[in-house]
């Protein structure tokens, strides 16, 4: 192998490695961005669902305690809470 061929081969090898590294970096960035988008979407959906459940539960308990107070006064409310 002549000196010119060896130098051309070395430059080609560096370019290939550099391109492979850049391609790998871009692939990693795209993967991480998609995982981040999925995580944020799931978090937002689950947080909304839990908030709706919490509001429904609190509304039910408030109605229950309101009825207990209305029909039994303070003693009825104390009985319902315990």
N, C-alpha and C positions, 0 to 999 in steps of 0.2 A: 504494500500500500504506500503510495507516495505521500509526501508532506501535504500537498494540496488536497488530496482525497481525505486524509485524516482530519485536516482543518475543516473541510466542508462537512464531514461526518460529525465532528464535534459541535459545530454550529447547529446542525440539524437536530442533534440530540438535545442541546440546550433549549432550542425553540420548542421541541416536542415536550420536554419536561415543563417548561414555562407555560405552554398552552394547557397541558394537563392540569397543572396546579391552578391556573386561572379558571378552567372549566370546573374543576372540583370545588373551588371557592364559590363560584356562582351557583352551582348546584346546592351547596350547603346553605347559602343565603336564601335561596328560593324555598328550600325545605323548611328552614327555621321560620321564615315569614309565613308560610302556609300553616305550620303548627301554631304559631302565635295567633293567627286569624281564627283557627278552629278553637283554640283555648278561650279566646275572648268571646267568641260566639256562644260557646257552651256555658261559660260563666254567666253571661248576660241572660241567657235563656233560663238557666237554673235559678238565678237570683230573682228573676221575675216570677217564676213559678212558686218559689218559697214565699215571696212577699204576698202573693195572692192567697196562698194557704193560710198564712199568718193572719191576714186581714179577715178572712172568712171565719177562722177559729175565734178571733177576738170579738167579732160581731156576734157570733153564736153565744159566747160566754156572757157578753154584755146583755143580750136579750134574756138569757137565762137568769142572770142576777137581777135584771130589771123586773122580771115577772115575780121572782122570789120576794123582792122588796115590796112590790105592789100588793101582793096577796098576803104576805106575812109580816111586813114591816121590817124593823131592824133585826128582830129575832129570826124571821124567815130568811133574811139575807145572810145572817151568821150561819144558819144551818146549811144553806146552799154552798157557802164558801168552804165550810169544813167538810 
